Amino acid sequence: MTLRHMTIFRAVCESGCNTTKAAERLHMSQPAVSLAIKELEQYYGVCLFDRLGRRLQITDVGKQFLQYSIHISDLFEDMETGLRNWGAKGILRIGASITIGSQFLPSYLKAFAAKCPEVDVRVVVEPSGELERKLLANELDCALAEGITHDPNLVSETYMEDHLSVVCSSQKGWTQGQVIPIDEFKRQRFLLRERGSGTREVFDRVVEAAGLSITPIWEAMSTTALVNAVVSDLGIAVLPHRMILPALHQGLVVTVRVSGLVFRRNFNIVYHKNKYLTPAAKTFLGLCRSYEEDYPIPAYNGLYE
């Protein structure tokens, strides 16, 4: 006995117990329909229809079997629909580095929820190195991260450019936009993000290319902690420009340029090269690629971790 047998039986019942009409409905031959009913009756050892002349009349056991058939075939159809549409519903696991997660991801997800309201989005915001580990372990479907991808099994696609600013306290004596010599820059006390973050990776790459060796006096995962330390004139930091805007607008800090050094980086879409991207994942990543064109840049009113 198969689902096909139940489907045929149900079609016969819903066609007024008429095998010819059921055959037309199912695009089958009438003898094939009659054979399926006979196989059901033989399999269970019951009579599903009384044969009264050329007409069929459903029996009590047939009525019982019809209820099972309706329940099972509808349940199967629900399963088929649910699994086939899993990519448009289901769960989407997204990772984001700290800068992207605090600055951009909330706006991305608000726009995505309007497009795919039935998708259950699960988010982690962590340093880029940890995101790579989770992508390789299939704990995430995709991630948004700054910096360079280190594993050849990960696909990295740039979708936005960003820059870091050299920031110091307004009490230091430097003026907004001032250009300082590289020798003066390297003598400063540095307050930096932790190793493994995309921000720190950009800083290390630029200063190493310039032949500098920098040992920070502070290392922190929290951009807020670093900004507050800069405001207190404990040293200088190199941080994502968008992250220091509140303090900059309040006149608590200033940004300067360093002769010969440019701190630029890319924001990247990252996923495993063998990962199947569901329609929902593709919709989300497409939204990220075109976000700046299709939506206003979000406004930020406070400091962020």
Phi, psi and omega in degrees: 000133183231172176300327178301317179299316180294322179297318179294315179301315180298318180297323178296314180297319182282355177253026178073031182058037182244112184291330179294313179295322178296321179297319178296319181295324183266359183058047178235172174275153180297318178299326179294322178294313180299323179294320180297320178295318180296320179295322177298312183296322179291322183295316183266350180068036180229168176251112183275333178226142167273136178263106179250093185069235180264007184248152175255142175227124185294139180270174178298318178292329176295320177297322178295316180294328179297320179297317176298317182298317179297313182297313185290317182291324176292320178297318178297318179295320177298319178297314180301313181296316182297316181288321179293330180260014183302323181294334179267352177233230172061203184245137175240120183258114186242136173247151177214142173292168190297316180297310181294319182297326182271330186264319190245323189303319179304320179290320177302314185289328176296316178293322180293321180298328178290329180276321185228071186295341184270355180277131177270106184267128176248130188235139166233139177242112188211168175301154185303321181298321179290325177297319178300316180301317182289327175294318181291331179270006182059033174269350176227149175276323179199167180214157174243119187214154173263164178091185186266140175278135188258346183253131182294346178278355181255134175268132180234125183233121180290132178235350179201147176257145180221164175223154178260149179244143171277120188235139178221168179293147176293346178278350188290330181109349174280153182254157181302127178082000180299143175262123180249148179293152182295329178295322178289323179301313187288347179272357185282164171272124188256134176246108191234158171294162183290155175297141183101343176278154178296323180298314180294323181297319177296314179302309182299319182296318182291314183289326177294321177296333179272002179079020181261150174238114185245129174246112183287152174270341176229142168226133184210148173279343185263118175294325178301315180299319181292317179298317180296324177293322177295315179303324179279005177061039177274349180164191178246158180226158173240108191225160175304131186302320182297334184283341183254004183302317180302314179293325179294315181293333178275358180077016181278335180223166171228156175249143180231165175250151180249127181304121176087356181242133176229122181258091177244155177206170178245148167266133188236146167271127184231136175203162180290139184298335180260007183282131173281119179268117180292164175305324178295318178297318179295322178296316180297314182292324175297322178297318179298319181298323187254009189301314184296333179278325189262343184227154177291150175294129182294150178262143182240135187242006181205179178277153185231152176294000000 
